[in-house]
Amino acid sequence: MHREETRTDLGAIKIHKNVIASIASLAAVEIEGVKRIGGDFTSGLLELIGKKNLLAVKVEIDKNEEVRIDVPLVIKYGFNIPDIANRVQENVRNALEKMTSLSIKDINISVQSIERG
Amino acid sequence: MRIFMVLGISFYAVVLIIIGIALMAFSLNLFEPLDINNLVLYLQSGINSRIIVGLSGFLLILISFSFAQLILGRFQREKTIAFATTSGEVTIALSAVEDLIKRLGGVIPEIKELRPDVIATKKGIVVDLRVILKSETNIPELTLRLQEITRSKIQEVLGIEEQVFVKIHVLKIVTAEDKDKKKRDAEKQEPGIPFAGYGRFGQ
């Protein structure tokens, strides 16, 4: 799995994609109106056997070391979707920039379902 | 992703062609059932051949699984409403819009059941609603109200200005008698316990 790497005088610092996915998913569920992180069939299967739902959040790092994140969401009923999506994008961007100093290119949100809160 | 698709389709085409040729050869008597028997026996005889057969089976399952997921994911991706923001793209699955509409069923007491089907077209969003209503409902008034609520809720929650067309199809009207009849039928079907009241007399 590709890792974001930063060089310092003492050596290299690598951030695993799963760490980026973790930060993104935690920042996403912080927003009021987000019920949970969505997922596909594989991530659902992994969740069933006790693995964290990290596969659902897709992280891509391109050649220019810019990060692209796809976050699937389940939104609570009664909330405005574009507003929630905007707030999630902002929160994920802030959290990632604060914790990893990475350059975030895109945070793509896909609303998979609506559930009662 | 496209290359995986091409590989997957080619793989399935080759496998199906081989099966087809084998069946045709069998029907033309080009090989005997004994040949198949010998082949199976040969495959089962050595530990190496058994491992190869087992691994091939496992690989086939993996290929089928990933190919099915690829196709299903592709179909799922197509059924979305998308808009761009400064931070990236937001896509909303049409099934999420259907969930939203289903919740509206609880808001209107005259509706017994609501089955929505949402399609996104170039002209706008088309909502096909199939409803089961309770009796003594004014259908024109209710359907108009349902259309208004559906349209405004979609525009409010999705924050879109596109046109929303709401088609309503009343599937069934359930009367109170239907409910009572179902209850009575359920009670009738429950078997009575023999001697249920026996021994209670005089207690």
Boltz contact constraints between the chains, C-beta under 6 A:
constraints:
  - contact:
      token1: [A, 77]
      token2: [B, 103]
      max_distance: 6.0
  - contact:
      token1: [A, 80]
      token2: [B, 157]
      max_distance: 6.0
  - contact:
      token1: [A, 80]
      token2: [B, 159]
      max_distance: 6.0
  - contact:
      token1: [A, 81]
      token2: [B, 157]
      max_distance: 6.0
  - contact:
      token1: [A, 81]
      token2: [B, 158]
      max_distance: 6.0
  - contact:
      token1: [A, 82]
      token2: [B, 159]
      max_distance: 6.0
  - contact:
      token1: [A, 85]
      token2: [B, 90]
      max_distance: 6.0
  - contact:
      token1: [A, 86]
      token2: [B, 85]
      max_distance: 6.0
  - contact:
      token1: [A, 89]
      token2: [B, 87]
      max_distance: 6.0
  - contact:
      token1: [A, 106]
      token2: [B, 88]
      max_distance: 6.0
  - contact:
      token1: [A, 107]
      token2: [B, 87]
      max_distance: 6.0
  - contact:
      token1: [A, 107]
      token2: [B, 88]
      max_distance: 6.0
  - contact:
      token1: [A, 108]
      token2: [B, 88]
      max_distance: 6.0
  - contact:
      token1: [A, 108]
      token2: [B, 89]
      max_distance: 6.0
  - contact:
      token1: [A, 109]
      token2: [B, 90]
      max_distance: 6.0
  - contact:
      token1: [A, 110]
      token2: [B, 91]
      max_distance: 6.0
  - contact:
      token1: [A, 111]
      token2: [B, 92]
      max_distance: 6.0
  - contact:
      token1: [A, 111]
      token2: [B, 96]
      max_distance: 6.0
  - contact:
      token1: [A, 112]
      token2: [B, 93]
      max_distance: 6.0
  - contact:
      token1: [A, 113]
      token2: [B, 96]
      max_distance: 6.0
  - contact:
      token1: [A, 113]
      token2: [B, 99]
      max_distance: 6.0
  - contact:
      token1: [A, 114]
      token2: [B, 96]
      max_distance: 6.0
  - contact:
      token1: [A, 114]
      token2: [B, 99]
      max_distance: 6.0
  - contact:
      token1: [A, 114]
      token2: [B, 100]
      max_distance: 6.0
